[in-house]
Amino acid sequence: NERPLTQKSNYGIEPVNNTIFGLNSNFSTEIPFLTRLANKLPNIDTDVPSNLSLRGEVAFLQPNSPKNADFQGETTT
């Protein structure tokens, strides 16, 4: 969360009140079916388990102006 230090703003610099939301996720599992499928290929014989791993990340920035700055609730650019 980002907020201005003072209620005053200099020319060319606008106060901000940005909020960032984020989510990270990891998923991992063993899939013995893939090991058995690989063993059916010619010249391949393995006993190491197969793994499936998924990773994801999502982020969102919500721009806003501070309540004490008189911009009628709008963020200017």
PDB file of N, CA, C and O in Angstrom:
ATOM      1  N   ASN A   1       0.863  -1.165   0.000  1.00  0.00           N
ATOM      2  CA  ASN A   1       0.000   0.000   0.000  1.00  0.00           C
ATOM      3  C   ASN A   1       0.914   1.232   0.000  1.00  0.00           C
ATOM      4  O   ASN A   1       1.845   1.311   0.801  1.00  0.00           O
ATOM      5  N   GLU A   2       0.657   2.172  -0.874  1.00  0.00           N
ATOM      6  CA  GLU A   2       1.502   3.355  -1.041  1.00  0.00           C
ATOM      7  C   GLU A   2       0.667   4.595  -0.788  1.00  0.00           C
ATOM      8  O   GLU A   2      -0.405   4.751  -1.371  1.00  0.00           O
ATOM      9  N   ARG A   3       1.150   5.485   0.081  1.00  0.00           N
ATOM     10  CA  ARG A   3       0.418   6.711   0.419  1.00  0.00           C
ATOM     11  C   ARG A   3       1.371   7.896   0.405  1.00  0.00           C
ATOM     12  O   ARG A   3       2.578   7.722   0.572  1.00  0.00           O
ATOM     13  N   PRO A   4       0.842   9.100   0.209  1.00  0.00           N
ATOM     14  CA  PRO A   4       1.718  10.272   0.217  1.00  0.00           C
ATOM     15  C   PRO A   4       2.202  10.588   1.629  1.00  0.00           C
ATOM     16  O   PRO A   4       1.558  10.237   2.618  1.00  0.00           O
ATOM     17  N   LEU A   5       3.359  11.262   1.700  1.00  0.00           N
ATOM     18  CA  LEU A   5       3.901  11.639   3.005  1.00  0.00           C
ATOM     19  C   LEU A   5       3.168  12.838   3.595  1.00  0.00           C
ATOM     20  O   LEU A   5       2.974  12.908   4.809  1.00  0.00           O
ATOM     21  N   THR A   6       2.757  13.782   2.746  1.00  0.00           N
ATOM     22  CA  THR A   6       2.058  14.978   3.213  1.00  0.00           C
ATOM     23  C   THR A   6       0.803  15.185   2.391  1.00  0.00           C
ATOM     24  O   THR A   6       0.601  14.520   1.375  1.00  0.00           O
ATOM     25  N   GLN A   7      -0.044  16.113   2.831  1.00  0.00           N
ATOM     26  CA  GLN A   7      -1.254  16.427   2.081  1.00  0.00           C
ATOM     27  C   GLN A   7      -0.956  17.367   0.921  1.00  0.00           C
ATOM     28  O   GLN A   7      -1.781  17.517   0.019  1.00  0.00           O
ATOM     29  N   LYS A   8       0.216  18.002   0.933  1.00  0.00           N
ATOM     30  CA  LYS A   8       0.575  18.926  -0.136  1.00  0.00           C
ATOM     31  C   LYS A   8       1.202  18.154  -1.288  1.00  0.00           C
ATOM     32  O   LYS A   8       1.811  17.105  -1.081  1.00  0.00           O
ATOM     33  N   SER A   9       1.054  18.670  -2.487  1.00  0.00           N
ATOM     34  CA  SER A   9       1.728  18.060  -3.627  1.00  0.00           C
ATOM     35  C   SER A   9       2.446  19.134  -4.420  1.00  0.00           C
ATOM     36  O   SER A   9       1.944  20.247  -4.575  1.00  0.00           O
ATOM     37  N   ASN A  10       3.618  18.795  -4.918  1.00  0.00           N
ATOM     38  CA  ASN A  10       4.404  19.710  -5.736  1.00  0.00           C
ATOM     39  C   ASN A  10       3.886  19.715  -7.163  1.00  0.00           C
ATOM     40  O   ASN A  10       3.199  18.790  -7.595  1.00  0.00           O
ATOM     41  N   TYR A  11       4.226  20.774  -7.886  1.00  0.00           N
ATOM     42  CA  TYR A  11       3.818  20.874  -9.284  1.00  0.00           C
ATOM     43  C   TYR A  11       4.434  19.723 -10.081  1.00  0.00           C
ATOM     44  O   TYR A  11       5.644  19.502 -10.016  1.00  0.00           O
ATOM     45  N   GLY A  12       3.615  18.996 -10.824  1.00  0.00           N
ATOM     46  CA  GLY A  12       4.086  17.886 -11.640  1.00  0.00           C
ATOM     47  C   GLY A  12       4.181  16.558 -10.904  1.00  0.00           C
ATOM     48  O   GLY A  12       4.446  15.526 -11.520  1.00  0.00           O
ATOM     49  N   ILE A  13       3.971  16.573  -9.607  1.00  0.00           N
ATOM     50  CA  ILE A  13       4.012  15.339  -8.821  1.00  0.00           C
ATOM     51  C   ILE A  13       2.670  15.199  -8.124  1.00  0.00           C
ATOM     52  O   ILE A  13       2.276  16.062  -7.340  1.00  0.00           O
ATOM     53  N   GLU A  14       1.970  14.109  -8.412  1.00  0.00           N
ATOM     54  CA  GLU A  14       0.648  13.910  -7.840  1.00  0.00           C
ATOM     55  C   GLU A  14       0.702  12.889  -6.712  1.00  0.00           C
ATOM     56  O   GLU A  14       1.426  11.899  -6.816  1.00  0.00           O
ATOM     57  N   PRO A  15      -0.049  13.109  -5.640  1.00  0.00           N
ATOM     58  CA  PRO A  15      -0.093  12.111  -4.567  1.00  0.00           C
ATOM     59  C   PRO A  15      -0.829  10.859  -5.042  1.00  0.00           C
ATOM     60  O   PRO A  15      -1.759  10.938  -5.845  1.00  0.00           O
ATOM     61  N   VAL A  16      -0.403   9.716  -4.539  1.00  0.00           N
ATOM     62  CA  VAL A  16      -1.009   8.451  -4.943  1.00  0.00           C
ATOM     63  C   VAL A  16      -1.440   7.663  -3.714  1.00  0.00           C
ATOM     64  O   VAL A  16      -0.936   7.873  -2.611  1.00  0.00           O
ATOM     65  N   ASN A  17      -2.367   6.767  -3.926  1.00  0.00           N
ATOM     66  CA  ASN A  17      -2.806   5.808  -2.917  1.00  0.00           C
ATOM     67  C   ASN A  17      -3.049   4.493  -3.646  1.00  0.00           C
ATOM     68  O   ASN A  17      -4.192   4.064  -3.803  1.00  0.00           O
ATOM     69  N   ASN A  18      -1.971   3.856  -4.090  1.00  0.00           N
ATOM     70  CA  ASN A  18      -2.064   2.621  -4.857  1.00  0.00           C
ATOM     71  C   ASN A  18      -2.118   1.421  -3.935  1.00  0.00           C
ATOM     72  O   ASN A  18      -1.516   1.420  -2.861  1.00  0.00           O
ATOM     73  N   THR A  19      -2.850   0.390  -4.367  1.00  0.00           N
ATOM     74  CA  THR A  19      -2.920  -0.865  -3.641  1.00  0.00           C
ATOM     75  C   THR A  19      -2.589  -1.993  -4.613  1.00  0.00           C
ATOM     76  O   THR A  19      -3.103  -2.028  -5.731  1.00  0.00           O
ATOM     77  N   ILE A  20      -1.727  -2.914  -4.180  1.00  0.00           N
ATOM     78  CA  ILE A  20      -1.338  -4.045  -5.012  1.00  0.00           C
ATOM     79  C   ILE A  20      -1.842  -5.322  -4.356  1.00  0.00           C
ATOM     80  O   ILE A  20      -1.611  -5.560  -3.170  1.00  0.00           O
ATOM     81  N   PHE A  21      -2.537  -6.142  -5.146  1.00  0.00           N
ATOM     82  CA  PHE A  21      -3.005  -7.451  -4.698  1.00  0.00           C
ATOM     83  C   PHE A  21      -2.203  -8.505  -5.451  1.00  0.00           C
ATOM     84  O   PHE A  21      -1.942  -8.348  -6.644  1.00  0.00           O
ATOM     85  N   GLY A  22      -1.814  -9.564  -4.776  1.00  0.00           N
ATOM     86  CA  GLY A  22      -1.053 -10.612  -5.435  1.00  0.00           C
ATOM     87  C   GLY A  22      -1.364 -11.983  -4.868  1.00  0.00           C
ATOM     88  O   GLY A  22      -1.787 -12.117  -3.720  1.00  0.00           O
ATOM     89  N   LEU A  23      -1.145 -13.009  -5.699  1.00  0.00           N
ATOM     90  CA  LEU A  23      -1.384 -14.390  -5.302  1.00  0.00           C
ATOM     91  C   LEU A  23      -0.346 -15.268  -5.971  1.00  0.00           C
ATOM     92  O   LEU A  23      -0.164 -15.201  -7.187  1.00  0.00           O
ATOM     93  N   ASN A  24       0.337 -16.090  -5.190  1.00  0.00           N
ATOM     94  CA  ASN A  24       1.281 -17.086  -5.692  1.00  0.00           C
ATOM     95  C   ASN A  24       0.749 -18.459  -5.348  1.00  0.00           C
ATOM     96  O   ASN A  24       0.156 -18.656  -4.287  1.00  0.00           O
ATOM     97  N   SER A  25       0.961 -19.423  -6.254  1.00  0.00           N
ATOM     98  CA  SER A  25       0.473 -20.765  -6.007  1.00  0.00           C
ATOM     99  C   SER A  25       1.445 -21.795  -6.571  1.00  0.00           C
ATOM    100  O   SER A  25       2.033 -21.587  -7.632  1.00  0.00           O
ATOM    101  N   ASN A  26       1.612 -22.905  -5.858  1.00  0.00           N
ATOM    102  CA  ASN A  26       2.428 -24.036  -6.301  1.00  0.00           C
ATOM    103  C   ASN A  26       1.630 -25.306  -6.097  1.00  0.00           C
ATOM    104  O   ASN A  26       0.934 -25.460  -5.093  1.00  0.00           O
ATOM    105  N   PHE A  27       1.738 -26.237  -7.077  1.00  0.00           N
ATOM    106  CA  PHE A  27       1.074 -27.529  -6.974  1.00  0.00           C
ATOM    107  C   PHE A  27       2.018 -28.577  -7.532  1.00  0.00           C
ATOM    108  O   PHE A  27       2.589 -28.383  -8.605  1.00  0.00           O
ATOM    109  N   SER A  28       2.193 -29.687  -6.819  1.00  0.00           N
ATOM    110  CA  SER A  28       3.072 -30.763  -7.267  1.00  0.00           C
ATOM    111  C   SER A  28       2.459 -32.091  -6.857  1.00  0.00           C
ATOM    112  O   SER A  28       1.945 -32.232  -5.747  1.00  0.00           O
ATOM    113  N   THR A  29       2.517 -33.068  -7.762  1.00  0.00           N
ATOM    114  CA  THR A  29       1.981 -34.392  -7.467  1.00  0.00           C
ATOM    115  C   THR A  29       2.727 -35.444  -8.283  1.00  0.00           C
ATOM    116  O   THR A  29       3.286 -35.140  -9.336  1.00  0.00           O
ATOM    117  N   GLU A  30       2.731 -36.672  -7.795  1.00  0.00           N
ATOM    118  CA  GLU A  30       3.309 -37.788  -8.534  1.00  0.00           C
ATOM    119  C   GLU A  30       2.249 -38.378  -9.448  1.00  0.00           C
ATOM    120  O   GLU A  30       1.074 -38.463  -9.091  1.00  0.00           O
ATOM    121  N   ILE A  31       2.692 -38.792 -10.656  1.00  0.00           N
ATOM    122  CA  ILE A  31       1.776 -39.399 -11.625  1.00  0.00           C
ATOM    123  C   ILE A  31       2.399 -40.716 -12.083  1.00  0.00           C
ATOM    124  O   ILE A  31       3.173 -40.729 -13.040  1.00  0.00           O
ATOM    125  N   PRO A  32       2.071 -41.826 -11.414  1.00  0.00           N
ATOM    126  CA  PRO A  32       2.662 -43.116 -11.793  1.00  0.00           C
ATOM    127  C   PRO A  32       2.258 -43.563 -13.204  1.00  0.00           C
ATOM    128  O   PRO A  32       2.972 -44.343 -13.835  1.00  0.00           O
ATOM    129  N   PHE A  33       1.132 -43.077 -13.692  1.00  0.00           N
ATOM    130  CA  PHE A  33       0.666 -43.434 -15.035  1.00  0.00           C
ATOM    131  C   PHE A  33       1.695 -43.042 -16.098  1.00  0.00           C
ATOM    132  O   PHE A  33       1.908 -43.786 -17.055  1.00  0.00           O
ATOM    133  N   LEU A  34       2.333 -41.878 -15.937  1.00  0.00           N
ATOM    134  CA  LEU A  34       3.332 -41.434 -16.918  1.00  0.00           C
ATOM    135  C   LEU A  34       4.565 -42.328 -16.895  1.00  0.00           C
ATOM    136  O   LEU A  34       5.180 -42.541 -17.940  1.00  0.00           O
ATOM    137  N   THR A  35       4.942 -42.855 -15.739  1.00  0.00           N
ATOM    138  CA  THR A  35       6.078 -43.776 -15.658  1.00  0.00           C
ATOM    139  C   THR A  35       5.756 -45.071 -16.387  1.00  0.00           C
ATOM    140  O   THR A  35       6.580 -45.588 -17.142  1.00  0.00           O
ATOM    141  N   ARG A  36       4.559 -45.591 -16.159  1.00  0.00           N
ATOM    142  CA  ARG A  36       4.154 -46.814 -16.855  1.00  0.00           C
ATOM    143  C   ARG A  36       4.072 -46.582 -18.361  1.00  0.00           C
ATOM    144  O   ARG A  36       4.437 -47.460 -19.143  1.00  0.00           O
ATOM    145  N   LEU A  37       3.595 -45.405 -18.776  1.00  0.00           N
ATOM    146  CA  LEU A  37       3.514 -45.077 -20.200  1.00  0.00           C
ATOM    147  C   LEU A  37       4.905 -44.973 -20.817  1.00  0.00           C
ATOM    148  O   LEU A  37       5.114 -45.420 -21.945  1.00  0.00           O
ATOM    149  N   ALA A  38       5.854 -44.392 -20.094  1.00  0.00           N
ATOM    150  CA  ALA A  38       7.229 -44.283 -20.593  1.00  0.00           C
ATOM    151  C   ALA A  38       7.876 -45.663 -20.711  1.00  0.00           C
ATOM    152  O   ALA A  38       8.669 -45.892 -21.624  1.00  0.00           O
ATOM    153  N   ASN A  39       7.552 -46.576 -19.808  1.00  0.00           N
ATOM    154  CA  ASN A  39       8.108 -47.929 -19.876  1.00  0.00           C
ATOM    155  C   ASN A  39       7.629 -48.705 -21.094  1.00  0.00           C
ATOM    156  O   ASN A  39       8.282 -49.670 -21.491  1.00  0.00           O
ATOM    157  N   LYS A  40       6.532 -48.323 -21.690  1.00  0.00           N
ATOM    158  CA  LYS A  40       6.024 -49.002 -22.888  1.00  0.00           C
ATOM    159  C   LYS A  40       6.794 -48.605 -24.142  1.00  0.00           C
ATOM    160  O   LYS A  40       6.685 -49.273 -25.170  1.00  0.00           O
ATOM    161  N   LEU A  41       7.570 -47.526 -24.070  1.00  0.00           N
ATOM    162  CA  LEU A  41       8.386 -47.118 -25.202  1.00  0.00           C
ATOM    163  C   LEU A  41       9.561 -48.082 -25.349  1.00  0.00           C
ATOM    164  O   LEU A  41      10.061 -48.609 -24.355  1.00  0.00           O
ATOM    165  N   PRO A  42      10.005 -48.317 -26.595  1.00  0.00           N
ATOM    166  CA  PRO A  42      11.123 -49.249 -26.777  1.00  0.00           C
ATOM    167  C   PRO A  42      12.422 -48.681 -26.192  1.00  0.00           C
ATOM    168  O   PRO A  42      12.668 -47.476 -26.256  1.00  0.00           O
ATOM    169  N   ASN A  43      13.243 -49.559 -25.625  1.00  0.00           N
ATOM    170  CA  ASN A  43      14.557 -49.248 -25.058  1.00  0.00           C
ATOM    171  C   ASN A  43      14.491 -48.346 -23.822  1.00  0.00           C
ATOM    172  O   ASN A  43      15.506 -47.759 -23.447  1.00  0.00           O
ATOM    173  N   ILE A  44      13.336 -48.221 -23.185  1.00  0.00           N
ATOM    174  CA  ILE A  44      13.224 -47.412 -21.968  1.00  0.00           C
ATOM    175  C   ILE A  44      12.669 -48.292 -20.859  1.00  0.00           C
ATOM    176  O   ILE A  44      11.617 -48.914 -21.014  1.00  0.00           O
ATOM    177  N   ASP A  45      13.386 -48.339 -19.738  1.00  0.00           N
ATOM    178  CA  ASP A  45      12.940 -49.073 -18.562  1.00  0.00           C
ATOM    179  C   ASP A  45      13.328 -48.242 -17.339  1.00  0.00           C
ATOM    180  O   ASP A  45      14.503 -48.168 -16.979  1.00  0.00           O
ATOM    181  N   THR A  46      12.350 -47.626 -16.715  1.00  0.00           N
ATOM    182  CA  THR A  46      12.620 -46.738 -15.581  1.00  0.00           C
ATOM    183  C   THR A  46      11.730 -47.099 -14.399  1.00  0.00           C
ATOM    184  O   THR A  46      10.617 -47.597 -14.570  1.00  0.00           O
ATOM    185  N   ASP A  47      12.231 -46.842 -13.220  1.00  0.00           N
ATOM    186  CA  ASP A  47      11.424 -47.030 -12.013  1.00  0.00           C
ATOM    187  C   ASP A  47      11.334 -45.726 -11.204  1.00  0.00           C
ATOM    188  O   ASP A  47      10.862 -45.728 -10.067  1.00  0.00           O
ATOM    189  N   VAL A  48      11.792 -44.614 -11.800  1.00  0.00           N
ATOM    190  CA  VAL A  48      11.732 -43.298 -11.162  1.00  0.00           C
ATOM    191  C   VAL A  48      10.312 -42.752 -11.328  1.00  0.00           C
ATOM    192  O   VAL A  48       9.800 -42.733 -12.447  1.00  0.00           O
ATOM    193  N   PRO A  49       9.659 -42.305 -10.240  1.00  0.00           N
ATOM    194  CA  PRO A  49       8.282 -41.788 -10.373  1.00  0.00           C
ATOM    195  C   PRO A  49       8.234 -40.487 -11.168  1.00  0.00           C
ATOM    196  O   PRO A  49       9.142 -39.661 -11.074  1.00  0.00           O
ATOM    197  N   SER A  50       7.178 -40.310 -11.945  1.00  0.00           N
ATOM    198  CA  SER A  50       6.956 -39.084 -12.717  1.00  0.00           C
ATOM    199  C   SER A  50       6.261 -38.059 -11.841  1.00  0.00           C
ATOM    200  O   SER A  50       5.410 -38.403 -11.020  1.00  0.00           O
ATOM    201  N   ASN A  51       6.625 -36.801 -12.019  1.00  0.00           N
ATOM    202  CA  ASN A  51       6.046 -35.712 -11.232  1.00  0.00           C
ATOM    203  C   ASN A  51       5.448 -34.667 -12.151  1.00  0.00           C
ATOM    204  O   ASN A  51       5.942 -34.435 -13.255  1.00  0.00           O
ATOM    205  N   LEU A  52       4.380 -34.039 -11.684  1.00  0.00           N
ATOM    206  CA  LEU A  52       3.767 -32.909 -12.373  1.00  0.00           C
ATOM    207  C   LEU A  52       3.819 -31.721 -11.419  1.00  0.00           C
ATOM    208  O   LEU A  52       3.362 -31.809 -10.279  1.00  0.00           O
ATOM    209  N   SER A  53       4.386 -30.598 -11.900  1.00  0.00           N
ATOM    210  CA  SER A  53       4.487 -29.390 -11.082  1.00  0.00           C
ATOM    211  C   SER A  53       3.899 -28.213 -11.839  1.00  0.00           C
ATOM    212  O   SER A  53       4.195 -28.011 -13.017  1.00  0.00           O
ATOM    213  N   LEU A  54       3.072 -27.443 -11.165  1.00  0.00           N
ATOM    214  CA  LEU A  54       2.480 -26.235 -11.734  1.00  0.00           C
ATOM    215  C   LEU A  54       2.764 -25.063 -10.801  1.00  0.00           C
ATOM    216  O   LEU A  54       2.659 -25.182  -9.580  1.00  0.00           O
ATOM    217  N   ARG A  55       3.126 -23.930 -11.398  1.00  0.00           N
ATOM    218  CA  ARG A  55       3.351 -22.706 -10.630  1.00  0.00           C
ATOM    219  C   ARG A  55       2.600 -21.571 -11.298  1.00  0.00           C
ATOM    220  O   ARG A  55       2.522 -21.502 -12.525  1.00  0.00           O
ATOM    221  N   GLY A  56       2.051 -20.687 -10.493  1.00  0.00           N
ATOM    222  CA  GLY A  56       1.319 -19.554 -11.044  1.00  0.00           C
ATOM    223  C   GLY A  56       1.427 -18.335 -10.155  1.00  0.00           C
ATOM    224  O   GLY A  56       1.593 -18.443  -8.940  1.00  0.00           O
ATOM    225  N   GLU A  57       1.328 -17.170 -10.782  1.00  0.00           N
ATOM    226  CA  GLU A  57       1.385 -15.910 -10.049  1.00  0.00           C
ATOM    227  C   GLU A  57       0.471 -14.914 -10.744  1.00  0.00           C
ATOM    228  O   GLU A  57       0.469 -14.801 -11.970  1.00  0.00           O
ATOM    229  N   VAL A  58      -0.302 -14.198  -9.946  1.00  0.00           N
ATOM    230  CA  VAL A  58      -1.215 -13.178 -10.457  1.00  0.00           C
ATOM    231  C   VAL A  58      -1.037 -11.930  -9.605  1.00  0.00           C
ATOM    232  O   VAL A  58      -0.947 -12.019  -8.380  1.00  0.00           O
ATOM    233  N   ALA A  59      -0.986 -10.765 -10.249  1.00  0.00           N
ATOM    234  CA  ALA A  59      -0.868  -9.505  -9.521  1.00  0.00           C
ATOM    235  C   ALA A  59      -1.813  -8.480 -10.139  1.00  0.00           C
ATOM    236  O   ALA A  59      -2.074  -8.507 -11.342  1.00  0.00           O
ATOM    237  N   PHE A  60      -2.322  -7.578  -9.304  1.00  0.00           N
ATOM    238  CA  PHE A  60      -3.257  -6.556  -9.750  1.00  0.00           C
ATOM    239  C   PHE A  60      -2.940  -5.261  -9.020  1.00  0.00           C
ATOM    240  O   PHE A  60      -2.803  -5.253  -7.796  1.00  0.00           O
ATOM    241  N   LEU A  61      -2.823  -4.174  -9.758  1.00  0.00           N
ATOM    242  CA  LEU A  61      -2.574  -2.848  -9.182  1.00  0.00           C
ATOM    243  C   LEU A  61      -3.861  -2.042  -9.274  1.00  0.00           C
ATOM    244  O   LEU A  61      -4.425  -1.881 -10.357  1.00  0.00           O
ATOM    245  N   GLN A  62      -4.323  -1.536  -8.138  1.00  0.00           N
ATOM    246  CA  GLN A  62      -5.518  -0.696  -8.095  1.00  0.00           C
ATOM    247  C   GLN A  62      -5.082   0.739  -7.814  1.00  0.00           C
ATOM    248  O   GLN A  62      -4.811   1.088  -6.665  1.00  0.00           O
ATOM    249  N   PRO A  63      -5.011   1.585  -8.866  1.00  0.00           N
ATOM    250  CA  PRO A  63      -4.598   2.970  -8.655  1.00  0.00           C
ATOM    251  C   PRO A  63      -5.736   3.781  -8.033  1.00  0.00           C
ATOM    252  O   PRO A  63      -6.912   3.536  -8.303  1.00  0.00           O
ATOM    253  N   ASN A  64      -5.366   4.737  -7.209  1.00  0.00           N
ATOM    254  CA  ASN A  64      -6.361   5.581  -6.551  1.00  0.00           C
ATOM    255  C   ASN A  64      -5.677   6.852  -6.083  1.00  0.00           C
ATOM    256  O   ASN A  64      -4.449   6.925  -6.032  1.00  0.00           O
ATOM    257  N   SER A  65      -6.462   7.835  -5.748  1.00  0.00           N
ATOM    258  CA  SER A  65      -5.913   9.067  -5.179  1.00  0.00           C
ATOM    259  C   SER A  65      -6.287   9.116  -3.701  1.00  0.00           C
ATOM    260  O   SER A  65      -7.307   8.553  -3.305  1.00  0.00           O
ATOM    261  N   PRO A  66      -5.476   9.784  -2.880  1.00  0.00           N
ATOM    262  CA  PRO A  66      -5.779   9.859  -1.455  1.00  0.00           C
ATOM    263  C   PRO A  66      -7.063  10.644  -1.188  1.00  0.00           C
ATOM    264  O   PRO A  66      -7.434  11.530  -1.958  1.00  0.00           O
ATOM    265  N   LYS A  67      -7.729  10.310  -0.096  1.00  0.00           N
ATOM    266  CA  LYS A  67      -8.989  10.975   0.244  1.00  0.00           C
ATOM    267  C   LYS A  67      -8.783  12.436   0.622  1.00  0.00           C
ATOM    268  O   LYS A  67      -9.675  13.262   0.433  1.00  0.00           O
ATOM    269  N   ASN A  68      -7.595  12.759   1.162  1.00  0.00           N
ATOM    270  CA  ASN A  68      -7.380  14.135   1.581  1.00  0.00           C
ATOM    271  C   ASN A  68      -6.962  15.046   0.414  1.00  0.00           C
ATOM    272  O   ASN A  68      -6.862  16.258   0.604  1.00  0.00           O
ATOM    273  N   ALA A  69      -6.716  14.500  -0.780  1.00  0.00           N
ATOM    274  CA  ALA A  69      -6.449  15.314  -1.968  1.00  0.00           C
ATOM    275  C   ALA A  69      -7.780  15.517  -2.680  1.00  0.00           C
ATOM    276  O   ALA A  69      -8.549  14.567  -2.825  1.00  0.00           O
ATOM    277  N   ASP A  70      -8.060  16.719  -3.120  1.00  0.00           N
ATOM    278  CA  ASP A  70      -9.367  17.046  -3.683  1.00  0.00           C
ATOM    279  C   ASP A  70      -9.389  16.792  -5.193  1.00  0.00           C
ATOM    280  O   ASP A  70      -9.325  17.730  -5.988  1.00  0.00           O
ATOM    281  N   PHE A  71      -9.485  15.484  -5.590  1.00  0.00           N
ATOM    282  CA  PHE A  71      -9.579  15.124  -7.004  1.00  0.00           C
ATOM    283  C   PHE A  71     -10.949  14.531  -7.336  1.00  0.00           C
ATOM    284  O   PHE A  71     -11.094  13.904  -8.386  1.00  0.00           O
ATOM    285  N   GLN A  72     -11.931  14.701  -6.502  1.00  0.00           N
ATOM    286  CA  GLN A  72     -13.282  14.156  -6.662  1.00  0.00           C
ATOM    287  C   GLN A  72     -13.241  12.636  -6.861  1.00  0.00           C
ATOM    288  O   GLN A  72     -14.021  12.099  -7.648  1.00  0.00           O
ATOM    289  N   GLY A  73     -12.353  11.946  -6.166  1.00  0.00           N
ATOM    290  CA  GLY A  73     -12.284  10.498  -6.223  1.00  0.00           C
ATOM    291  C   GLY A  73     -11.672   9.939  -7.485  1.00  0.00           C
ATOM    292  O   GLY A  73     -11.724   8.728  -7.698  1.00  0.00           O
ATOM    293  N   GLU A  74     -11.086  10.780  -8.340  1.00  0.00           N
ATOM    294  CA  GLU A  74     -10.498  10.300  -9.588  1.00  0.00           C
ATOM    295  C   GLU A  74      -8.971  10.434  -9.533  1.00  0.00           C
ATOM    296  O   GLU A  74      -8.424  11.365  -8.942  1.00  0.00           O
ATOM    297  N   THR A  75      -8.327   9.491 -10.156  1.00  0.00           N
ATOM    298  CA  THR A  75      -6.885   9.544 -10.272  1.00  0.00           C
ATOM    299  C   THR A  75      -6.537  10.195 -11.595  1.00  0.00           C
ATOM    300  O   THR A  75      -7.035   9.776 -12.640  1.00  0.00           O
ATOM    301  N   THR A  76      -5.705  11.198 -11.568  1.00  0.00           N
ATOM    302  CA  THR A  76      -5.311  11.874 -12.805  1.00  0.00           C
ATOM    303  C   THR A  76      -4.004  11.301 -13.313  1.00  0.00           C
ATOM    304  O   THR A  76      -3.195  10.790 -12.539  1.00  0.00           O
ATOM    305  N   THR A  77      -3.800  11.390 -14.632  1.00  0.00           N
ATOM    306  CA  THR A  77      -2.554  10.858 -15.211  1.00  0.00           C
ATOM    307  C   THR A  77      -1.799  11.941 -15.934  1.00  0.00           C
ATOM    308  O   THR A  77      -0.729  11.685 -16.484  1.00  0.00           O
TER     309      THR A  77
END
